[in-house]
Amino acid sequence: MSEAPEFKKYMCLICGFIYDEQLGMPDAGISPGTHWDDIPLSWRCPDCGAGREDFEMAEF
Ligand SMILES: [Zn+2]
């Protein structure tokens, strides 16, 4: 049995920005593969400045 890492995406409800766990956000110091729960609470949407509470998991 193999346990493949499962990456999710989260969308900013205000501007539509997508955070992809698989890609991370290297420009903001967030390594690829960083899960949403591991992102600092102080993190803000780079496009509109919304907090994490304004993001919702997105299914694709
Ligand atoms: Zn945003």
PDB file of the backbone (N, CA, C, O) and the ligand in Angstrom, with CONECT records:
HET     ZN  A 101       1
ATOM      1  N   MET A   1       0.843  -1.193   0.000  1.00  0.00           N
ATOM      2  CA  MET A   1       0.000   0.000   0.000  1.00  0.00           C
ATOM      3  C   MET A   1       0.881   1.247   0.000  1.00  0.00           C
ATOM      4  O   MET A   1       1.782   1.389   0.826  1.00  0.00           O
ATOM      5  N   SER A   2       0.613   2.110  -0.904  1.00  0.00           N
ATOM      6  CA  SER A   2       1.382   3.351  -0.949  1.00  0.00           C
ATOM      7  C   SER A   2       0.496   4.503  -0.501  1.00  0.00           C
ATOM      8  O   SER A   2      -0.701   4.553  -0.786  1.00  0.00           O
ATOM      9  N   GLU A   3       1.117   5.402   0.194  1.00  0.00           N
ATOM     10  CA  GLU A   3       0.379   6.550   0.697  1.00  0.00           C
ATOM     11  C   GLU A   3       0.853   7.803  -0.017  1.00  0.00           C
ATOM     12  O   GLU A   3       1.812   8.447   0.408  1.00  0.00           O
ATOM     13  N   ALA A   4       0.193   8.135  -1.075  1.00  0.00           N
ATOM     14  CA  ALA A   4       0.602   9.304  -1.839  1.00  0.00           C
ATOM     15  C   ALA A   4       0.217  10.574  -1.090  1.00  0.00           C
ATOM     16  O   ALA A   4      -0.880  10.681  -0.543  1.00  0.00           O
ATOM     17  N   PRO A   5       1.119  11.511  -1.078  1.00  0.00           N
ATOM     18  CA  PRO A   5       0.778  12.773  -0.423  1.00  0.00           C
ATOM     19  C   PRO A   5      -0.385  13.440  -1.154  1.00  0.00           C
ATOM     20  O   PRO A   5      -0.433  13.491  -2.383  1.00  0.00           O
ATOM     21  N   GLU A   6      -1.294  13.934  -0.371  1.00  0.00           N
ATOM     22  CA  GLU A   6      -2.464  14.543  -0.973  1.00  0.00           C
ATOM     23  C   GLU A   6      -2.389  16.060  -0.810  1.00  0.00           C
ATOM     24  O   GLU A   6      -2.364  16.584   0.304  1.00  0.00           O
ATOM     25  N   PHE A   7      -2.354  16.735  -1.928  1.00  0.00           N
ATOM     26  CA  PHE A   7      -2.270  18.191  -1.869  1.00  0.00           C
ATOM     27  C   PHE A   7      -3.614  18.804  -2.227  1.00  0.00           C
ATOM     28  O   PHE A   7      -4.316  18.341  -3.126  1.00  0.00           O
ATOM     29  N   LYS A   8      -3.939  19.823  -1.519  1.00  0.00           N
ATOM     30  CA  LYS A   8      -5.191  20.518  -1.778  1.00  0.00           C
ATOM     31  C   LYS A   8      -4.922  21.954  -2.207  1.00  0.00           C
ATOM     32  O   LYS A   8      -3.816  22.483  -2.090  1.00  0.00           O
ATOM     33  N   LYS A   9      -5.972  22.539  -2.699  1.00  0.00           N
ATOM     34  CA  LYS A   9      -5.875  23.943  -3.076  1.00  0.00           C
ATOM     35  C   LYS A   9      -6.873  24.748  -2.262  1.00  0.00           C
ATOM     36  O   LYS A   9      -7.945  24.265  -1.897  1.00  0.00           O
ATOM     37  N   TYR A  10      -6.498  25.964  -1.993  1.00  0.00           N
ATOM     38  CA  TYR A  10      -7.378  26.850  -1.227  1.00  0.00           C
ATOM     39  C   TYR A  10      -7.563  28.142  -1.997  1.00  0.00           C
ATOM     40  O   TYR A  10      -6.609  28.704  -2.534  1.00  0.00           O
ATOM     41  N   MET A  11      -8.797  28.603  -2.046  1.00  0.00           N
ATOM     42  CA  MET A  11      -9.100  29.793  -2.824  1.00  0.00           C
ATOM     43  C   MET A  11      -9.508  30.952  -1.925  1.00  0.00           C
ATOM     44  O   MET A  11     -10.276  30.789  -0.977  1.00  0.00           O
ATOM     45  N   CYS A  12      -8.976  32.116  -2.247  1.00  0.00           N
ATOM     46  CA  CYS A  12      -9.378  33.339  -1.554  1.00  0.00           C
ATOM     47  C   CYS A  12     -10.789  33.704  -2.002  1.00  0.00           C
ATOM     48  O   CYS A  12     -11.057  33.854  -3.195  1.00  0.00           O
ATOM     49  N   LEU A  13     -11.689  33.843  -1.027  1.00  0.00           N
ATOM     50  CA  LEU A  13     -13.080  34.123  -1.378  1.00  0.00           C
ATOM     51  C   LEU A  13     -13.270  35.567  -1.826  1.00  0.00           C
ATOM     52  O   LEU A  13     -14.314  35.923  -2.372  1.00  0.00           O
ATOM     53  N   ILE A  14     -12.273  36.382  -1.598  1.00  0.00           N
ATOM     54  CA  ILE A  14     -12.415  37.802  -1.918  1.00  0.00           C
ATOM     55  C   ILE A  14     -11.904  38.108  -3.329  1.00  0.00           C
ATOM     56  O   ILE A  14     -12.560  38.822  -4.088  1.00  0.00           O
ATOM     57  N   CYS A  15     -10.736  37.568  -3.675  1.00  0.00           N
ATOM     58  CA  CYS A  15     -10.168  37.929  -4.977  1.00  0.00           C
ATOM     59  C   CYS A  15      -9.981  36.730  -5.897  1.00  0.00           C
ATOM     60  O   CYS A  15      -9.680  36.905  -7.078  1.00  0.00           O
ATOM     61  N   GLY A  16     -10.152  35.511  -5.379  1.00  0.00           N
ATOM     62  CA  GLY A  16     -10.033  34.343  -6.235  1.00  0.00           C
ATOM     63  C   GLY A  16      -8.628  33.787  -6.341  1.00  0.00           C
ATOM     64  O   GLY A  16      -8.385  32.848  -7.100  1.00  0.00           O
ATOM     65  N   PHE A  17      -7.703  34.356  -5.589  1.00  0.00           N
ATOM     66  CA  PHE A  17      -6.334  33.835  -5.575  1.00  0.00           C
ATOM     67  C   PHE A  17      -6.339  32.379  -5.111  1.00  0.00           C
ATOM     68  O   PHE A  17      -7.065  32.019  -4.184  1.00  0.00           O
ATOM     69  N   ILE A  18      -5.524  31.542  -5.762  1.00  0.00           N
ATOM     70  CA  ILE A  18      -5.456  30.124  -5.398  1.00  0.00           C
ATOM     71  C   ILE A  18      -4.118  29.822  -4.738  1.00  0.00           C
ATOM     72  O   ILE A  18      -3.060  30.135  -5.284  1.00  0.00           O
ATOM     73  N   TYR A  19      -4.175  29.214  -3.562  1.00  0.00           N
ATOM     74  CA  TYR A  19      -2.963  28.666  -2.962  1.00  0.00           C
ATOM     75  C   TYR A  19      -2.951  27.170  -3.211  1.00  0.00           C
ATOM     76  O   TYR A  19      -3.886  26.455  -2.849  1.00  0.00           O
ATOM     77  N   ASP A  20      -1.880  26.711  -3.832  1.00  0.00           N
ATOM     78  CA  ASP A  20      -1.730  25.296  -4.152  1.00  0.00           C
ATOM     79  C   ASP A  20      -0.667  24.709  -3.227  1.00  0.00           C
ATOM     80  O   ASP A  20       0.497  25.106  -3.282  1.00  0.00           O
ATOM     81  N   GLU A  21      -1.069  23.767  -2.381  1.00  0.00           N
ATOM     82  CA  GLU A  21      -0.117  23.191  -1.415  1.00  0.00           C
ATOM     83  C   GLU A  21       1.086  22.569  -2.111  1.00  0.00           C
ATOM     84  O   GLU A  21       2.203  22.600  -1.596  1.00  0.00           O
ATOM     85  N   GLN A  22       0.843  22.010  -3.277  1.00  0.00           N
ATOM     86  CA  GLN A  22       1.923  21.334  -3.989  1.00  0.00           C
ATOM     87  C   GLN A  22       2.994  22.329  -4.454  1.00  0.00           C
ATOM     88  O   GLN A  22       4.183  22.010  -4.485  1.00  0.00           O
ATOM     89  N   LEU A  23       2.555  23.523  -4.810  1.00  0.00           N
ATOM     90  CA  LEU A  23       3.477  24.526  -5.317  1.00  0.00           C
ATOM     91  C   LEU A  23       4.036  25.418  -4.215  1.00  0.00           C
ATOM     92  O   LEU A  23       5.117  25.990  -4.349  1.00  0.00           O
ATOM     93  N   GLY A  24       3.279  25.527  -3.118  1.00  0.00           N
ATOM     94  CA  GLY A  24       3.697  26.440  -2.070  1.00  0.00           C
ATOM     95  C   GLY A  24       3.699  27.873  -2.586  1.00  0.00           C
ATOM     96  O   GLY A  24       3.015  28.210  -3.552  1.00  0.00           O
ATOM     97  N   MET A  25       4.481  28.698  -1.920  1.00  0.00           N
ATOM     98  CA  MET A  25       4.590  30.082  -2.352  1.00  0.00           C
ATOM     99  C   MET A  25       5.997  30.571  -2.062  1.00  0.00           C
ATOM    100  O   MET A  25       6.227  31.349  -1.136  1.00  0.00           O
ATOM    101  N   PRO A  26       6.936  30.096  -2.875  1.00  0.00           N
ATOM    102  CA  PRO A  26       8.351  30.382  -2.606  1.00  0.00           C
ATOM    103  C   PRO A  26       8.640  31.874  -2.438  1.00  0.00           C
ATOM    104  O   PRO A  26       9.510  32.253  -1.655  1.00  0.00           O
ATOM    105  N   ASP A  27       7.917  32.717  -3.166  1.00  0.00           N
ATOM    106  CA  ASP A  27       8.142  34.163  -3.051  1.00  0.00           C
ATOM    107  C   ASP A  27       7.847  34.677  -1.652  1.00  0.00           C
ATOM    108  O   ASP A  27       8.411  35.679  -1.214  1.00  0.00           O
ATOM    109  N   ALA A  28       6.943  33.969  -0.947  1.00  0.00           N
ATOM    110  CA  ALA A  28       6.556  34.390   0.403  1.00  0.00           C
ATOM    111  C   ALA A  28       7.250  33.536   1.460  1.00  0.00           C
ATOM    112  O   ALA A  28       6.905  33.599   2.639  1.00  0.00           O
ATOM    113  N   GLY A  29       8.234  32.735   1.031  1.00  0.00           N
ATOM    114  CA  GLY A  29       8.969  31.924   1.988  1.00  0.00           C
ATOM    115  C   GLY A  29       8.253  30.643   2.374  1.00  0.00           C
ATOM    116  O   GLY A  29       8.598  30.013   3.373  1.00  0.00           O
ATOM    117  N   ILE A  30       7.250  30.251   1.580  1.00  0.00           N
ATOM    118  CA  ILE A  30       6.511  29.021   1.879  1.00  0.00           C
ATOM    119  C   ILE A  30       6.932  27.962   0.868  1.00  0.00           C
ATOM    120  O   ILE A  30       6.691  28.097  -0.332  1.00  0.00           O
ATOM    121  N   SER A  31       7.561  26.913   1.369  1.00  0.00           N
ATOM    122  CA  SER A  31       8.135  25.897   0.492  1.00  0.00           C
ATOM    123  C   SER A  31       7.051  25.092  -0.214  1.00  0.00           C
ATOM    124  O   SER A  31       5.954  24.917   0.316  1.00  0.00           O
ATOM    125  N   PRO A  32       7.362  24.605  -1.411  1.00  0.00           N
ATOM    126  CA  PRO A  32       6.423  23.687  -2.075  1.00  0.00           C
ATOM    127  C   PRO A  32       6.106  22.501  -1.170  1.00  0.00           C
ATOM    128  O   PRO A  32       6.994  21.963  -0.510  1.00  0.00           O
ATOM    129  N   GLY A  33       4.848  22.099  -1.142  1.00  0.00           N
ATOM    130  CA  GLY A  33       4.442  20.977  -0.308  1.00  0.00           C
ATOM    131  C   GLY A  33       3.995  21.388   1.087  1.00  0.00           C
ATOM    132  O   GLY A  33       3.671  20.532   1.910  1.00  0.00           O
ATOM    133  N   THR A  34       3.973  22.677   1.358  1.00  0.00           N
ATOM    134  CA  THR A  34       3.523  23.139   2.671  1.00  0.00           C
ATOM    135  C   THR A  34       2.006  23.048   2.758  1.00  0.00           C
ATOM    136  O   THR A  34       1.282  23.630   1.950  1.00  0.00           O
ATOM    137  N   HIS A  35       1.544  22.305   3.757  1.00  0.00           N
ATOM    138  CA  HIS A  35       0.102  22.174   3.908  1.00  0.00           C
ATOM    139  C   HIS A  35      -0.497  23.431   4.523  1.00  0.00           C
ATOM    140  O   HIS A  35       0.153  24.177   5.255  1.00  0.00           O
ATOM    141  N   TRP A  36      -1.745  23.622   4.195  1.00  0.00           N
ATOM    142  CA  TRP A  36      -2.454  24.835   4.631  1.00  0.00           C
ATOM    143  C   TRP A  36      -2.336  25.050   6.142  1.00  0.00           C
ATOM    144  O   TRP A  36      -2.141  26.174   6.607  1.00  0.00           O
ATOM    145  N   ASP A  37      -2.456  23.962   6.896  1.00  0.00           N
ATOM    146  CA  ASP A  37      -2.409  24.076   8.355  1.00  0.00           C
ATOM    147  C   ASP A  37      -1.047  24.511   8.868  1.00  0.00           C
ATOM    148  O   ASP A  37      -0.918  24.955  10.009  1.00  0.00           O
ATOM    149  N   ASP A  38      -0.032  24.383   8.024  1.00  0.00           N
ATOM    150  CA  ASP A  38       1.320  24.736   8.452  1.00  0.00           C
ATOM    151  C   ASP A  38       1.698  26.160   8.071  1.00  0.00           C
ATOM    152  O   ASP A  38       2.788  26.627   8.402  1.00  0.00           O
ATOM    153  N   ILE A  39       0.815  26.836   7.388  1.00  0.00           N
ATOM    154  CA  ILE A  39       1.082  28.222   7.015  1.00  0.00           C
ATOM    155  C   ILE A  39       0.843  29.113   8.235  1.00  0.00           C
ATOM    156  O   ILE A  39      -0.153  28.958   8.942  1.00  0.00           O
ATOM    157  N   PRO A  40       1.758  30.037   8.469  1.00  0.00           N
ATOM    158  CA  PRO A  40       1.599  30.899   9.654  1.00  0.00           C
ATOM    159  C   PRO A  40       0.265  31.645   9.635  1.00  0.00           C
ATOM    160  O   PRO A  40      -0.235  32.037   8.580  1.00  0.00           O
ATOM    161  N   LEU A  41      -0.292  31.828  10.826  1.00  0.00           N
ATOM    162  CA  LEU A  41      -1.575  32.521  10.924  1.00  0.00           C
ATOM    163  C   LEU A  41      -1.466  33.965  10.450  1.00  0.00           C
ATOM    164  O   LEU A  41      -2.468  34.597  10.113  1.00  0.00           O
ATOM    165  N   SER A  42      -0.263  34.469  10.431  1.00  0.00           N
ATOM    166  CA  SER A  42      -0.071  35.859  10.033  1.00  0.00           C
ATOM    167  C   SER A  42      -0.035  36.023   8.514  1.00  0.00           C
ATOM    168  O   SER A  42       0.014  37.136   7.992  1.00  0.00           O
ATOM    169  N   TRP A  43      -0.061  34.893   7.827  1.00  0.00           N
ATOM    170  CA  TRP A  43       0.005  34.945   6.363  1.00  0.00           C
ATOM    171  C   TRP A  43      -1.219  35.658   5.797  1.00  0.00           C
ATOM    172  O   TRP A  43      -2.328  35.539   6.318  1.00  0.00           O
ATOM    173  N   ARG A  44      -0.987  36.400   4.717  1.00  0.00           N
ATOM    174  CA  ARG A  44      -2.096  37.126   4.083  1.00  0.00           C
ATOM    175  C   ARG A  44      -2.084  36.869   2.591  1.00  0.00           C
ATOM    176  O   ARG A  44      -1.035  36.617   1.997  1.00  0.00           O
ATOM    177  N   CYS A  45      -3.245  36.935   2.000  1.00  0.00           N
ATOM    178  CA  CYS A  45      -3.356  36.793   0.555  1.00  0.00           C
ATOM    179  C   CYS A  45      -2.475  37.844  -0.120  1.00  0.00           C
ATOM    180  O   CYS A  45      -2.599  39.036   0.159  1.00  0.00           O
ATOM    181  N   PRO A  46      -1.591  37.398  -1.004  1.00  0.00           N
ATOM    182  CA  PRO A  46      -0.675  38.355  -1.644  1.00  0.00           C
ATOM    183  C   PRO A  46      -1.389  39.329  -2.569  1.00  0.00           C
ATOM    184  O   PRO A  46      -0.856  40.396  -2.876  1.00  0.00           O
ATOM    185  N   ASP A  47      -2.561  38.983  -3.004  1.00  0.00           N
ATOM    186  CA  ASP A  47      -3.265  39.852  -3.950  1.00  0.00           C
ATOM    187  C   ASP A  47      -4.147  40.890  -3.266  1.00  0.00           C
ATOM    188  O   ASP A  47      -4.200  42.043  -3.692  1.00  0.00           O
ATOM    189  N   CYS A  48      -4.842  40.479  -2.201  1.00  0.00           N
ATOM    190  CA  CYS A  48      -5.799  41.415  -1.604  1.00  0.00           C
ATOM    191  C   CYS A  48      -5.601  41.606  -0.107  1.00  0.00           C
ATOM    192  O   CYS A  48      -6.262  42.450   0.498  1.00  0.00           O
ATOM    193  N   GLY A  49      -4.694  40.830   0.505  1.00  0.00           N
ATOM    194  CA  GLY A  49      -4.412  41.032   1.921  1.00  0.00           C
ATOM    195  C   GLY A  49      -5.391  40.349   2.858  1.00  0.00           C
ATOM    196  O   GLY A  49      -5.362  40.591   4.065  1.00  0.00           O
ATOM    197  N   ALA A  50      -6.259  39.497   2.321  1.00  0.00           N
ATOM    198  CA  ALA A  50      -7.215  38.792   3.183  1.00  0.00           C
ATOM    199  C   ALA A  50      -6.480  37.797   4.068  1.00  0.00           C
ATOM    200  O   ALA A  50      -5.420  37.290   3.701  1.00  0.00           O
ATOM    201  N   GLY A  51      -7.048  37.524   5.229  1.00  0.00           N
ATOM    202  CA  GLY A  51      -6.451  36.553   6.143  1.00  0.00           C
ATOM    203  C   GLY A  51      -6.832  35.141   5.761  1.00  0.00           C
ATOM    204  O   GLY A  51      -7.630  34.923   4.848  1.00  0.00           O
ATOM    205  N   ARG A  52      -6.257  34.186   6.465  1.00  0.00           N
ATOM    206  CA  ARG A  52      -6.534  32.770   6.159  1.00  0.00           C
ATOM    207  C   ARG A  52      -8.009  32.414   6.304  1.00  0.00           C
ATOM    208  O   ARG A  52      -8.506  31.509   5.635  1.00  0.00           O
ATOM    209  N   GLU A  53      -8.705  33.135   7.185  1.00  0.00           N
ATOM    210  CA  GLU A  53     -10.111  32.800   7.412  1.00  0.00           C
ATOM    211  C   GLU A  53     -10.974  33.112   6.194  1.00  0.00           C
ATOM    212  O   GLU A  53     -12.119  32.669   6.099  1.00  0.00           O
ATOM    213  N   ASP A  54     -10.411  33.875   5.270  1.00  0.00           N
ATOM    214  CA  ASP A  54     -11.176  34.210   4.067  1.00  0.00           C
ATOM    215  C   ASP A  54     -10.911  33.229   2.925  1.00  0.00           C
ATOM    216  O   ASP A  54     -11.382  33.424   1.804  1.00  0.00           O
ATOM    217  N   PHE A  55     -10.162  32.189   3.221  1.00  0.00           N
ATOM    218  CA  PHE A  55      -9.900  31.168   2.204  1.00  0.00           C
ATOM    219  C   PHE A  55     -10.783  29.942   2.437  1.00  0.00           C
ATOM    220  O   PHE A  55     -11.177  29.639   3.563  1.00  0.00           O
ATOM    221  N   GLU A  56     -11.075  29.264   1.360  1.00  0.00           N
ATOM    222  CA  GLU A  56     -11.882  28.060   1.451  1.00  0.00           C
ATOM    223  C   GLU A  56     -11.239  26.978   0.583  1.00  0.00           C
ATOM    224  O   GLU A  56     -10.700  27.258  -0.487  1.00  0.00           O
ATOM    225  N   MET A  57     -11.309  25.740   1.068  1.00  0.00           N
ATOM    226  CA  MET A  57     -10.752  24.660   0.284  1.00  0.00           C
ATOM    227  C   MET A  57     -11.477  24.563  -1.061  1.00  0.00           C
ATOM    228  O   MET A  57     -12.704  24.621  -1.131  1.00  0.00           O
ATOM    229  N   ALA A  58     -10.688  24.415  -2.118  1.00  0.00           N
ATOM    230  CA  ALA A  58     -11.287  24.359  -3.445  1.00  0.00           C
ATOM    231  C   ALA A  58     -11.107  22.974  -4.023  1.00  0.00           C
ATOM    232  O   ALA A  58     -10.005  22.426  -3.994  1.00  0.00           O
ATOM    233  N   GLU A  59     -12.169  22.405  -4.545  1.00  0.00           N
ATOM    234  CA  GLU A  59     -12.097  21.090  -5.183  1.00  0.00           C
ATOM    235  C   GLU A  59     -12.016  21.299  -6.683  1.00  0.00           C
ATOM    236  O   GLU A  59     -12.789  22.059  -7.265  1.00  0.00           O
ATOM    237  N   PHE A  60     -11.061  20.607  -7.300  1.00  0.00           N
ATOM    238  CA  PHE A  60     -10.915  20.724  -8.751  1.00  0.00           C
ATOM    239  C   PHE A  60     -11.082  19.366  -9.409  1.00  0.00           C
ATOM    240  O   PHE A  60     -10.994  19.257 -10.632  1.00  0.00           O
TER     241      PHE A  60
HETATM  242 ZN    ZN A 101      -7.265  37.509  -1.977  1.00  0.00          ZN2+
END
